Amino acid sequence: MANELEVTPTQGAVATIEGHELGEIIKPLIKEIHLFDSYIAGTTHLKDKSVLESINVEDNLILQREDNKYDSNAILVLNAEKKKLGYVPEKDNIVFARLMDAGKLLKAKIIDTKSHNSYTEIRISIFLVDF
C-alpha cells in the first residue's frame, strides 16, 4: 500500500545469539511473551504430509516470513527440522508479520492436534521471544 511505512527486516538480538555460546549466558534473561492462539492453515495442501505424523503437543515450531505473491504478510510454520507444516492464517498474520519485519523473533508451540477425515487440525500458541 502506498501510505505504509517501509520497514527493512533485520535480525533481532535474540535471534543472533540463538545457537551461540553467548546464548547460554543470556538464556536465563530470555522470556517468551504469549501473544495469541491460532491454528496452522494450509495443512491439506502439503506436498509431503508425512511431516504431520511426527508432530506432538508441546513441540516448538519455527515461524519464518515468506515472499508470497498471494499474501504479502505470509508466515511459514516449520517444525524443528525446518519442514513446512503450513502458515499462520492470513486473517491473523498482519501484526505478526510487522513484528518479524521489525526484527522481532516469534515462535510457536503446538497446543493441540486433531485428525479429521481429510485434514489435521493443529492449534498453536504464538510467542514473542524477548529479554
C-alpha positions, 0 to 999 in steps of 0.5 A: 500500500502506498501510505505504509511505512517501509520497514527493512527486516533485520535480525533481532538480538535474540535471534543472533545469539540463538545457537551461540555460546553467548546464548547460554549466558543470556538464556536465563534473561530470555522470556517468551511473551504469549501473544495469541492462539491460532491454528496452522492453515494450509495443512491439506495442501502439503506436498509431503504430509508425512511431516504431520505424523511426527508432530506432538503437543508441546513441540516448538515450531519455527515461524519464518516470513515468506515472499508470497505473491498471494499474501504479502504478510505470509508466515511459514510454520516449520517444525524443528527440522525446518519442514513446512507444516503450513502458515499462520492464517492470513486473517491473523498474520498482519501484526505478526508479520510487522513484528518479524519485519521489525526484527522481532523473533516469534515462535510457536508451540503446538497446543493441540492436534486433531485428525479429521477425515481429510485434514489435521487440525493443529492449534498453536500458541504464538510467542514473542521471544524477548529479554 
